[in-house]
Amino acid sequence: MRLLLTSDTHVPARARRLPDELLAAIAGADVVFHAGDWVDEATLDLFEARARRLIGVFGNNDGPALRARLPEVAYAELGGLRFGVVHETGPAQGRERRCAEHFPDLDVLVFGHSHIPWDTTAQGGPRLLNPGSPTDRRRQPYCTYVTAAVSRGRLTQVELHRLPPRT
């Protein structure tokens, strides 16, 4: 099962459109995770139209219309792994401990908000994955997203993709 993880698309606030590479990757994934900060409903509509299965949440920059369509936290079991998605997990310091306490039954937690890619495993808790942002790199050298696979009850092939600079 092929997964695509993204967050913080911020269209049209930070970019006019999504990168072509990300759109192609959405079409090639079995499941797409979006960890919030869509900003407009048209982006959610685009993901819903292109993704085979979309698991998304709202973020702090998402208004009432998006909040009416998306949960704050989403859960799914895929290939024997328990996934959760949330936008914000708080400051980097203490993140693993907080997530292990708040999400003890998960294998993988996908989160966003910081625009900073993150891949750690909380002691006694889930693997924590932040795909960064495909449109707003903030203090990072690249805009990013993540792909992964679920095989035989394991998360495999986790890969951070760097996007080319916008022109």
C-alpha positions as CSV (number, residue, x, y, z in Angstrom):
1,M,0.0,0.0,0.0
2,R,1.5,3.3,-1.1
3,L,1.1,6.4,1.1
4,L,1.6,10.1,0.5
5,L,1.9,12.5,3.5
6,T,1.6,16.2,3.2
7,S,0.5,19.2,5.2
8,D,0.4,23.0,5.3
9,T,-0.4,23.5,1.6
10,H,-1.6,27.1,2.3
11,V,-3.1,27.6,-1.2
12,P,-3.6,30.4,-2.2
13,A,-2.0,32.2,0.8
14,R,1.6,30.9,0.3
15,A,1.4,29.6,-3.2
16,R,-1.0,30.0,-6.1
17,R,-1.1,26.3,-6.9
18,L,0.3,22.9,-5.7
19,P,3.5,21.6,-7.3
20,D,3.0,19.3,-10.3
21,E,5.2,16.6,-8.6
22,L,2.9,16.5,-5.6
23,L,-0.2,16.3,-7.8
24,A,1.3,13.3,-9.7
25,A,2.3,11.7,-6.4
26,I,-1.3,12.0,-5.1
27,A,-2.6,10.2,-8.1
28,G,-0.1,7.4,-7.6
29,A,-0.9,6.8,-3.9
30,D,-3.4,4.4,-2.4
31,V,-3.9,6.6,0.6
32,V,-3.2,10.4,1.0
33,F,-2.7,12.0,4.4
34,H,-3.1,15.8,4.8
35,A,-2.3,17.2,8.3
36,G,-4.1,20.5,7.9
37,D,-3.7,24.1,6.9
38,W,-5.4,23.7,3.6
39,V,-6.6,27.4,3.8
40,D,-9.3,27.1,1.1
41,E,-11.9,24.6,0.2
42,A,-10.8,24.4,-3.5
43,T,-7.6,22.6,-2.3
44,L,-9.6,20.1,-0.3
45,D,-11.9,19.5,-3.3
46,L,-8.8,19.0,-5.5
47,F,-7.4,16.4,-3.1
48,E,-10.8,14.6,-2.8
49,A,-11.0,14.4,-6.6
50,R,-7.5,13.1,-7.1
51,A,-6.9,10.8,-4.1
52,R,-8.1,7.2,-4.0
53,R,-8.5,7.7,-0.3
54,L,-8.0,10.9,1.6
55,I,-7.4,11.1,5.4
56,G,-7.3,14.8,6.4
57,V,-7.7,17.2,9.3
58,F,-8.2,20.9,9.7
59,G,-5.4,23.2,10.9
60,N,-5.1,26.4,12.7
61,N,-5.4,28.5,9.5
62,D,-8.5,26.7,8.3
63,G,-11.8,28.5,8.6
64,P,-15.3,27.4,9.5
65,A,-16.1,25.9,6.1
66,L,-13.1,23.5,6.3
67,R,-13.7,22.8,9.9
68,A,-17.2,21.7,9.0
69,R,-15.8,19.2,6.6
70,L,-12.8,17.9,8.4
71,P,-12.1,16.5,11.9
72,E,-9.4,17.9,14.3
73,V,-7.9,14.4,14.6
74,A,-8.5,11.5,12.2
75,Y,-7.7,7.8,12.7
76,A,-7.4,4.8,10.3
77,E,-6.1,1.3,10.3
78,L,-4.2,0.4,7.2
79,G,-2.5,-2.9,6.6
80,G,-2.4,-3.7,10.3
81,L,-1.0,-0.3,11.4
82,R,-2.9,2.2,13.4
83,F,-2.5,5.7,12.0
84,G,-3.5,9.1,13.4
85,V,-3.4,12.5,11.9
86,V,-3.4,15.9,13.7
87,H,-2.2,19.3,12.7
88,E,-0.4,20.5,15.8
89,T,1.6,18.7,18.5
90,G,3.2,21.6,20.3
91,P,6.8,22.6,20.6
92,A,9.6,20.2,19.4
93,Q,10.9,19.9,23.0
94,G,8.9,17.2,24.7
95,R,7.0,16.2,21.5
96,E,7.8,12.4,21.8
97,R,6.6,12.3,25.4
98,R,3.4,14.3,24.8
99,C,2.5,12.2,21.7
100,A,3.2,8.9,23.5
101,E,0.8,10.1,26.3
102,H,-1.9,11.5,24.0
103,F,-1.7,8.7,21.3
104,P,-0.6,5.5,23.1
105,D,-2.6,3.2,20.8
106,L,-1.1,4.5,17.5
107,D,1.7,3.1,15.5
108,V,2.1,6.2,13.3
109,L,1.1,9.8,14.0
110,V,1.2,12.2,11.0
111,F,1.3,15.9,12.0
112,G,2.0,19.3,10.5
113,H,2.0,23.0,11.6
114,S,5.8,23.7,11.8
115,H,6.6,23.1,8.1
116,I,9.7,21.3,9.4
117,P,10.1,17.7,8.4
118,W,10.3,15.3,11.4
119,D,10.8,11.6,11.8
120,T,11.2,10.1,15.2
121,T,9.7,7.4,17.3
122,A,8.4,8.2,20.8
123,Q,9.5,5.8,23.5
124,G,6.5,3.5,24.1
125,G,4.5,5.5,21.5
126,P,4.0,6.1,17.8
127,R,6.4,6.9,15.0
128,L,6.0,10.7,14.5
129,L,6.1,12.0,10.9
130,N,5.8,15.6,9.7
131,P,6.1,15.9,5.9
132,G,6.9,19.6,6.0
133,S,5.2,21.8,3.4
134,P,5.1,21.4,-0.4
135,T,4.5,25.2,-0.8
136,D,6.0,27.1,2.1
137,R,9.5,26.0,3.2
138,R,9.8,28.6,6.0
139,R,13.3,28.1,7.5
140,Q,14.0,24.9,5.6
141,P,16.1,24.7,2.4
142,Y,13.3,22.9,0.5
143,C,9.6,22.5,0.3
144,T,8.8,18.8,1.0
145,Y,6.4,15.9,1.2
146,V,6.8,12.3,2.3
147,T,6.0,9.0,0.7
148,A,5.9,5.6,2.4
149,A,4.5,2.1,2.1
150,V,2.7,-0.3,4.4
151,S,3.8,-3.9,3.9
152,R,3.1,-6.9,6.1
153,G,2.1,-4.7,9.0
154,R,5.2,-2.5,8.8
155,L,5.8,1.0,7.7
156,T,8.5,0.9,5.0
157,Q,10.2,3.0,2.3
158,V,9.7,6.3,4.2
159,E,11.1,8.9,1.9
160,L,11.3,12.7,2.2
161,H,10.9,14.3,-1.2
162,R,12.5,17.7,-1.8
163,L,10.6,19.9,-4.3
164,P,12.4,22.2,-6.8
165,P,12.2,25.9,-6.1
166,R,9.1,27.6,-7.4
167,T,9.5,29.7,-10.4
